[in-house]
Amino acid sequence: MSEPVLGVISPIRLEYTFSAGRAQSRFLRALTERRFLGRRCPQCRGVYVPARSSCPTCGVPTDEEVEVGPQGTVTMFCIVNLPFYGQQIQPPYACASIQLDGADISLFHLVQEVPASDVRTGMRVEPVWDDERRPSMESIRYFRPVEAHNA
């Protein structure tokens, strides 16, 4: 009896070009200034971060820019315990949905500077910015608990 195939490693390369558009370009440029920009829907008044040019609920254009955060609240999280190929962080670590103050939807990012087992829904967090400022989510290294840093 032969062994089952459990995985295949195959090199792959995907090249693509992404156009951020005006709203998201302004959001990404604001990250280089260590700020978070969202846009407010004129109908439902929801604030979307990253900024969107139209409301995903109402379908109307969003023109009003709103600065949010930088602190936020963990709304849900998962703890990564299993290693995988290409992983850059040693497990266990926490990934979380973080609703920035003033926003109505969450960003997904890492939570560090605390054991993964201590991450909780409702935890207040703040961004730790990378030294290199670039128009990318990589400008945020991770989020850390506010209490631990200000203690």
ABEGO torsion letter per residue (X at the ends): XBBBBABBBBBBBBBBBBBAEAAAAAAAAAAAAGBBBBBBBAAAGBBBOBBBABBAAAGBBBABBBBBOABBBBABBBBBABBBBGBABBOBBBBBBBBBBGBABBBBBBBBGBBAAABBBGBBBBBBBBABBBBBAAABABBBBAAAAAX
